[in-house]
Each structure stands twice: as C-alpha cells, then as structure tokens.
Amino acid sequence: MPVFVTDGILPAPMSTSAALPSAFSLPGGAGLLALVERVFSLVARERMTPQERALLEQIHELSGSFGGYILEAEDRDDLINRIDAVIGDPRFHEAQQFVGESTRDGLLPEGEGGFAEGSNEEVSPAVLVQALGPASVPFLHNLHLNLAETMRCLGHLMEKMPPDIAGSLTPDAPNKSEDPLAFINSPSVPVPVAEALLASLRICALVLAPVALLFKQGAAEPWLKLAIAELLASSSRRGLALAAAMSGAEVSVDLLPTDERLDLTGLEQHSKAVQLAYARFNMAAERSGEPVYPSSS
C-alpha cells in the first residue's frame, strides 16, 4: 500500500520525506488484492507472455523467500518479529521493485479488483480466503473495505495536489545503503505516523505468506492463518487512518473509529514541543558542565 509524503502535504517537521520509506513497490488498495488474484489466474493458464511469466516467477520467488520465512513463526510475537525483519531487509524492497514495474507496465489491467466505494457487502478476497480458511473471512472482509477506502482517500489527496507534484509520486527503490525503517527513529516523524507507515509496510510483506501457502511453499496451523488475517485487517486500518488524515477525506466511523484517527496538526505541535524540550535539556546540560547521565556508583 503506497503512502507518499512529500513537502507540503504534511506540516513541517513531518514533511521531511528523507526520513520516510522511499518505496512501497507492491500496488496498493484494491491493486494489491488484484495482483494476487491475477497471479493465480496465470497459474491455471497454459500460455503466458514473457512478461506474465516473469511476473509469476518473481512473485513465486518473493513468496518463497519472504512469505515462507514468515510462515515459520512459532507464536504471535515471533510472527510480528519475522514480518518486521522482512520489511527491514533492503533486499525485500529491491525484490519488490520488479513487481511494481510489471503492474505499471499493464500486467495488472486497469480497474481489476476494484471495489465499490462505501460497499458494505459481505465480500472477501477469494484467493486469500482459499489460503487462510473460512475463519479468516471477517478479517479479510475488513481488509477489503479498508484498502478500498484507503485508495479512495489517496485519490482525493492526489486530486488536491498540483499536477507537477502528483505526477512526481512514483515510488523508487530504496538505495542499498538505506535503512527502510529509518523513519521509526526519526525525530521528525511522530510515533503515530511512524506506526501507520510501519503497518502499511507490514501488509506488503504479510500478504506474501498466504501467497506462499497457495504456491505450497509452506504450511500454517489454524492459529497462524487467523493471526495473519487479523494482522492484515488491523494493519490496513492503521494505514487508512494515515490516508484519511493526509487527504482530509470523510471516512465512516464504521470503518475508522474516532479514537483511531490521526490529528496531524496536533502531532506536529507535539513533535515541535518534544524536539524543543530535548534541545533545551542538552543546552542546559552542556552549560552546567555536569554529565547528562551521572554514574550510579
């Protein structure tokens, strides 16, 4: 799910885009689920174009390397640790880049997997249900609605941007030397915003686990399947909260409760106050000549 933050979209100091992930290469919203559906429609076909075969092979490699690793989780804490290990690995982001380029090259038909805005129909991504089982349906239904609403919010955001800025929001692969999770420790990115960005990245990694199951690249016990579905749903709601705050679009409280919404103006003010407090503390410590952290002995 791409989340783009550029100068002028978020108030300073949160507009420091260098502190944020530079690429979310898997398609977002309905496109993410449509990609999964498309991949498994290719599996059943006898003939594929070279581009389609390359896409299938890349997804197969991605899911085997990273999805298979996630499926080896021994408990819920281990599951989250493995997801975060994947999204913190620059190789994961590099491997995704081809997938993003393939979908932009027309391998994912426009409108495929689209959802009706505001739909409350009891629908779920069929391929993911096949992988994660019937118990996952309520969570996958929420995932479906959250991603659709997120894309609507991002569309609203793009409409408000000048064309030259909107046209520049093409994800690029992170540099090999970059830390994909550097934004977590950046003082310019408030914790709730960092958490929402982290959740968005987790979706891109986590969706590879059910894909690995469909490719028979691993196995999962019922608790693990349910945990994957639950994390997909909760992570997508975190991402929706950020998209709604950035765009200013109206979102139903049924999808995004009031207490989970982000106040970017308030977060900006809090971030400035915290950074100012740290600066004053350091200046006072330096003037005093005393150690900032005295020895306990």
N, C-alpha and C positions, 0 to 999 in steps of 0.2 A: 504494500500500500504506500504509494509515494506521498510524502509530506514535504512540501517545499517551503522553505523560509528564506526570504531574501530581504535586503534592506528596504525598509518602508512598509513591509507587511506586518511585522511585529514591531512594537515600540522599542527604541533603544533602552537597555543594552541587549535585549533579546534578539536583535536583528543581526547579530554577528554570525553570519552564515558559516564562517570557517569553523565554528565550534560544533556544527551540526553534521550529521551524516551526509556525505555528498551524493549518495545514490541509494535509491530503493528500486532496484532494477526490475524486479518482478512487477507485472502490471498490478494496478490496484483495483479496489472495489470489485464490481462485477467482473472485470477483466481477469482478476486473479482466479476466480472460480471457473470462468470460461476457459482459461488456459488449461486447467486440469481436465475439464470436460473434453477439450479439443485433443489433448494428448492421448486420452484413452479412446477417442474415436479413431485416431490414427492407428492405434494398435490393431484394430479389427480390420483395417483396410489392407488389401493385397498390394496396391500400388501407391507409392508416395513420391512426391517430388524430392529432389535432393535437399531442398530447404526444409521440407517437412521431416525427412529422415534425420537431418542434422538436429532439428529441434527435439525430436523424440530421443535421440541419443544423448543430447545434453541434459534433458530432464531426467533420463534414466541414470546418468552419472551423478547428477546433483542429488537425487533422492537416495541413491545407494550410498554415497559418501556421507551426506549430512543427515538425511532422513533416517537411514539405518542406524547411525550413531545415536540419534535421539530415541529411537525405539529400544535401545539397550538400557534405558533408565530403570532403576531398581525401585524408586519411590518418587513421590511428587517433588520433593526437594531436588533430587537428582535429575529429574526431568527438566526443571527450570534451569539448573546449572548447565545442563547439556545444551539447552536452547541458547543460553547466553554465551556459552563457549563457541557455538556456531556463528552467532551474529557478531562476535568479537574477532572472528578469524577473517583477515583480509582476503584469503583465498575464496571464501564463500561469496563475497561481493564481486570478486573478479569472475567467478564462475557464473554468476547470475547475469553478467552483462550481455552475454550472447543471447540469453533468453529474452531480455528486454529488447535487444536489437531485432530479433526474429519477429516478435509481436508487432513492432513498429514497421516491419517490412511487409506486413499484410498477412502473416500466417494466422493471425487471430482476426477473423472477419469483424468488421465494424458492427457494433451492436450485439454481437454474440454474447449470450449470457447476461444481457441487460435485465434489469428489474424495474417493475413499475414503481414509481416514486410513491412512498407512503403506503405501499401494499402491506396488508396485514394477513395475506393469505398464508395458510399453513404449508409453506413450501420450504424445501431444504435442498442443498446441492446433492444431486443423486449419487454422484461418484463418491463423494465424501461419506455419505450415509452407507454406501456399499462397503467402504473401507473400515468405518468406525462402528457400524452396527446400529440397530434401531434405537438403542438407548440414547444415542447421541443426537437424535432428531431435534429435540427442543433447543439444544445449544447451537446446532448448525442452522436452525431457522433464525435464531438471533444473529448469528454471524452474517447470514444472507441479508437481513434487513439493515444491520449496522454498516456493512460495506456499501450497500446501495445508497444509504443516506450520506455516508462519507463522501462518495463520489458526487452526489448532488451538491453538498457543501463546497467541495473543491471546485466544481463547475461554477458555482456562484462567486467564488473567490476570483477565478480566472476572468469572469465577465467584468469584474470591477477594476481589473488591472489595465494599465496602458498596454497596447498590443506589443510594444517592443519588450516590455518586461515579461508578459505572459509567454511570448514566443521563446524567451531565453530559458525557460524552466524545463530543460531537457536533462534528465539525470546523466551524470558521468560517473565512470567507475572511480572508486577511491584510489589514490596513489598507494602503491605497495607499502610505503613507509608510514602511511597514516594509520591512526588508531580509529577504527569505525565507531568506537564507543566513547571517543574523547569528549563528546558533548555532556556525558554524565557528570564529569568532574569540572566542567567549565563554569566559572562563577557568573558568566553572562547568561546561562540557561537555568531558569528557575526549576526546582525539583519537579513540580507537577508537569511542566513542559517536557523535561527530560524523561519522565516516566511514560508520558504519552508517546514520545518518539521511540522509546525502547519497546513499548507494546506493539507499535507498528512494525518494527523490525522483527519482533518475535513471530508475527503472523507469517512473514515471508519464509522464515526458517521452519516454523512448526507445520506449515501445510505440506512440507516435503515428507513428513512422517506417514500420513495416510497414503501419499503417492507411493512411498516405498512399500507399504502393505499391498497396494494394488499391483505393483510390479513383483510381488512376492520376494522382496529384498529383506524381509524381517518378519517378526511375529510380535503380537501385542496381546497381553491379557486384558480382560474386560475393564479393570480399573484404569489401565493406561489409555485405552481408547477413550474412555469417558473423560479422563483428565485432559487429553489432547483437545477434545471437543469443547470442554469447558474453558480452557485457556484461549482457544481461538475466539470464542464468543466474548470473553471478558477483555481480551486484548483489543478486539475490534471496537469495543465500546470506548476504551481509552483513546483510541485513535480518532473516533468520532467526536469525542469531547474537544480535542485539539482542532480538528477541521471546523467544527461549529464555531469555536471561539475565534479562529483566524478569519473566517468568512463572514461572521455576523448573521448567518442564515438561521431562520427559525427551525427548531427541531422539537418534535413532540416529546413531552415528558415521559411518554410511554417507552420511548427509545433511550432517552438520556435524562435521567432524574436530575432535578435541580441541584442536589448536593454533589453531583459529579461533574458539573460544568466548570469551566475554567474562566476566571476573570483576568484577562491578560493585562489590563491596566493596573489592577491591584497587585498582580505578580511583579510587574515592572517596578512599581513603587517599593515593594518589599525587597526586591533584588538590589535596588539602589541603596536602600537603607542598610542592608546587610553589608554590602561592599564598603559603604562609608564607615560603618562601625568597625570593620576589620582594619581599614586604613588608619582610623584614629587610634585604635589599640596599638598597632605596630609603631605609629609615630610616638605615642606616649612611652612605649617600652624602649624605643631607641633613645629618647631623650633622658630617660631615667638612668640608663647605663646598667640596669639590672637585667639578669637573664629572664627571658619571657617565660621559660618553664624551669623554675628553680629545682634543684636536686632534692629528692625526698630524704636524703641522708643527712 
